[in-house]
Amino acid sequence: MHRVHKSGDRRPVLGIPGMAGASRRFGLALLVLAVAAGGGVVMAQDPAGAQLPVKRVVLYTSGVGYFEHQAQIEGDVRVDLKFNVDDVNDLLKSMVLQDEGGGSIATITYGSKDPITKTLKTFAIDLTTNPTLADLLSQVRGEVVEIEAASKIVGTIVGVERRKQPAGKDQVVEVEYLNLLTEQGLRSVELASVGRIRLVNPALNEELVKALAVLALGHATDKKTVSLNFQGQGARRVRVGYIQETPIWKTSYRLVIGDDGRPFIQGWAIVENTTEEDWTDVQLTLVSGRPISFVMNLYDPLYVPRPVVEPELFASLRPQTYGQDLGEADEQFKRRAEKAERERQLAFDAAAAPAAPGAALAGGLGRGAMPAEDRAIDLQRGVRSVAEASDVGELFQYVIESPVSLPRQQSAMLPIVQGSVEGRKVSIYNPAVHAKHPLNGLYLKNSTGLHLMQGPITVFDGGTYAGDAQIEDLPPDSQRLISYALDLDTEVAPESKGYPEQLVSVRLVKGVLYTSRKYQRGQEYTIKNSSLKPREVIIEYPLEYGWTLVTPKEPTEKTRDVYRFAVTAEPGKPAKLLVTEQQVVDQSVQLTNLDDPTIQFYIGASVVSDQVKEALREVVRRKREIEGLVVEQQQLEQQIAAISQEQARIRENMAQLERNSDLYNRYVKKFNSQEDEIEQARAKIAELVEQIASKRKALDDYLLGLELN
């Protein structure tokens, strides 16, 4: 919070509202306090232990509150604050002290707290690991002990050993034995048989007692005392302020809707006093916002691990890391920060503080009754807002004008908003909410001039309860839809509409065929109004990325998730709304990968230009020419394969004939003739291969040269 938007002599100290101005001389000590419930403040000079009462409370919606104590003191005074141990960290983080009478604030003292594990390690007997009896005796090896077993034994502890002993059939257990050096020699005593052990060394026994006392203190729930010392002369006022964890304050609203006149809204703040101290005539402020708040461990002493420095002779180089140059980033950040500060200052200077008239918590003057029957609910009678509202930096606050008294562990409701608002009744249909009926709703415009924090709204329509609604944070002059009941007099029947796919455009670029296709979808809503009055029905239609609205051309409203269309439904007359959307999808494919039927489809399409059609025909002609050559090549290859198969049969037959027989000679002549055919076919194939390669290259060159729309 930067400053409080109120006139007068109060300005914040260190960002805490309500502290005295800089013109007063004061001593300032800053600690923190997210003090837990239960902090008490006592003035040490007062023999009766008078309390330093809470005079100001500021509650935030981030789970913290600012508490300010005030009192008149005289001379040097010590004030003791008591807090739970777990809350001291918050105390050391946020407390602000102020002496307004020219005095000063001396040292603030409180009981220190070392981490218990570190403290325990300082004793001769270490209890940090919850040691067993055997572990304890092992730690004091060499010490003299007196034990009572079957007889009293005095000796020096040599050690503790574990021995395995049989325990029934196939069972072995470990038994602990204490080994001692006595005047009669070494003795071994089973620990389970020892009734009492006493450390003869009184100093060591005292160390054990102190270590146990530290453990006990670690479990203590006593409060810690923080002493504040005010030094000065004469009577003067002192202040003690701090931040404390508190429940968030909440809001709830009542909204009256009538056929005549404007809707009327009444807002209540719900606050809880969960502290251990009564609030008596406290100045209460409620702030809507989320300041950052956290808990830091400032109470436990912290020890920083120190590096071990090796002699240079033995030290080796360590791997290094190097940060990025952030000079330019810092300059950009500085410029952005300066701009934001200028904008914030301008907004603050121009801000006005709208205020509702102040009154007591209950009773007060009325504001003029709403025209309604005796049974109707009139929120304007008998209750007035007790809050003055204003902007505070990036936050918004309600200052309760009348002092508030609230006993500890009690809650209260405070009226903070009271006035007419602008509203228009509608029915809201969303099939995801209810497939058949819309919801009764209202276009609510915040014309109160105040910031309405999120919360529930109880709606009264026609003098009776109509339902519950909920709103998010609503700045002044903002408008939101709210819904509060099912509209049983209105029915909506949605029906999906299908449309054929359309080819929008075709173009050829460097052998690639680019196409655009348009897809359409639609939803028709039929609205039936069974009431006696016209209905304004708001149809919510899902907004999906990639789809463009066609009809209607523009929605009534558009949010991040839905379109909204307003339709007026007359009684007994079905009203219709057709919502259509389209999506254009672009595709691309290599023309050589398309078969002839697909190319023929594009040639016959009406949206394709004559130039593209002629190019497609030429491509088809060239592809068919190449395909003819390929077929001829395949036929020749099949012919060669058939001749080779025939020659294999002839060779097999010739192997069984005499070389001078007539059949053998005839096979020789046929074999020679087939060889001639193979040579001719292979020559033709080679020629065809060259022709195919040439024509394919020519086709590729032709395609690369195309750029037609």
Steps between C-alpha positions, in 0.01 A plus 500: 500500500658828393285758684154542649263699284366719778556860595629616835800458720543123471757351267655155497828418666700245299194423295277426804183714489408728785840583652583861590652743249864577442463839666488332840820398665505131578733209561443214267586136549407257227452133569215291349202337626275249346409449861283204574181526691576558859740794522449709812662834577560609860654827620764407750462820709132433573477282810155384395634373170286729283456383142619702203175472301455444129378823338534431130456184289548468124393165355616380158371233266845340497474341845675766709390799706666814629446564873588825675508553878501850649541637852603806699821452699712718724874489547701188432275201441563139414228320310499120496337311215433130535470276197502129433842364413385405151393861437822676594631476143209716387562738788861552393389568144239773515470691828511881483547715812438873532545748785313818402600720791864557419617188675715225358486123476782307663611143440231238450583179685359150478603150602741351249459157353780288357404201287444221752715251312793739504454567871483129583825439315678733741450260793734215582212255447332536160122450510425621146443152355268359773773257620429166670645412839778307330576804280518727804738265681717478188530881500640502855760226459776543756267651762433336836144383562319333783245242395251287687454152359506182707741700716640853500795536262730799459727507199630684196308456174708310247222475242170344395494184293224296340509123519283252315328247721267210412134559576304187430531271203682660206461847657781743587470837677749778573561582866682817613774471762673779688871434548654657812847514653458453873746458784449124465570513125287510186127436549231451236142577606187444293329838459155348532587393855620847608250686720677836546807674360656807662775714357759542771644814330272785626600734215402244236174427680422875500567516123241226447247686716554824304466327165168349610386844618574643154291224345213584734519869409478405136153356564381789713196698381560803722483845352809706435534854633620786280589812698466847343669789678365852446723775642389860538349764726142602567174356379489393136337251264674186376397260227582136439398355163553163340377254239326186623362191330120527490208342317414683181199730515215398274210671328143401429229694318123523483340610174134600470347487150161653429293564191502870580804703595870416501645193673632570846817342644616469858850374581627363831854434619556196722793536741632276779694594810706185554748671733507461878418867554166681478462779246347800674418809293748395233540695176450221244610511136436226244736482203437302182829389347774242524821647643784249505547356847733227623661360815877507544698329774651795687469358852731200477869596493635410159856378442655540159725213388852628449721375215811297573802684356778271388865600492582625151760230456230232513202692365382426149309726268124488535256516207371853449162632387448845352178703512334666206550871428178652629587864440254547219234300683544723807456813288179361348371406843579848631314665214196276553502570874516878445211482252289291738568744785392797287178323402432402860551858622271641232231246587532582870478877447191460285321251725183605678384339821129410468346478843177364637345696788609377839270372772490264794526127449129451564210740450540836330292696254334335199560593136147502370304179466470299181148476358399150603231311684519445875642154446784628276855522631635856514875511568496880517311508829686502828858427384758745369855447388754565774796501262682770312659351187814617321783383278837436663775456242422172324256401778148602601392563856187548706555713812232424760409847624347397833729335758456124513489290816539127455584253781777249443410181314187670367390597147296787362324622186550863399301674223742652247293548183149642474346642183322459172668333205419458134366165388305326225333162539595235243496124455839337439520176301804279485447132409801404714310633806153371414398346170136617506446808714696824531581664833333810640764768500576868514732737322640672810686830460688628803374857517566537874835669443658243731713195437294185556718217620423145392238316698155339501181692416162404640238613249146605594253537212145621549549517876603135541819299491592420138839329525870548556762642267870573517712780360870555456667830590294773335660846462275807473305533171583140404227262384462127562244231438370317804262202512301384797224250400369270227258668260228234469281721278753498218625207294781490246546222242837499321543321166827443314524597133733333252653657188702344216870562465586773246812544288589867524816541293771305315841622391820347361841613619819316402339160471298530819121512492362733768132466584267679742189328626218655699318303767177628654298402801191642658271486800136608488326589825122498532377695804154454646371751755204372707475804728274802455781748439774523234832343596847619406695175464880502491633202304857402588685332213851352551786695345747263334833599353518480120128548438364834375150624569288537183147561625417709684780725384575625851412354841325702765797432727822306477695357794813289507294182475162572343302716262178645640198568281193688624164374371157642588240225546138612492240300697366208296714577196805284439813707439792366302871570491737348245871514582736395222878487495756422237855381493735524201766228492804532271669188364796436269616192307758423235320485166695195391357309798142544381328236289306584184150483656600756765648732238186459289295607804689829519472548123124473532468733802339837426726696736815394309625756245542416130877541525520246783269261313714523184813436703337199667400361158858541377627323808258214439611475135866489592446250778309272263777528241756399760274220619476367139878485472519328837245242387699434180817456706324256729372300201853468358631391839227238520594383146864458602392309809288263290786438251740433785260247645468330158879492464532324831263227378698466171831465690355226711380310190828549308693340784322175429550500119792403282674799348460377138129428528246704299311609814815622662587709191148643492532602868828674416338705224205598725735591781695733268177660379387566860830661587447742213154585637639560850768734369240700303268517801777616731600769256139616481475501881808717527346742252172504697679565827663808350167621363324449834772687690491781248123537513493484879758775515295699253191448720689611810627810322149575382359465852770717652417772255132509595367781718129520428200608704 
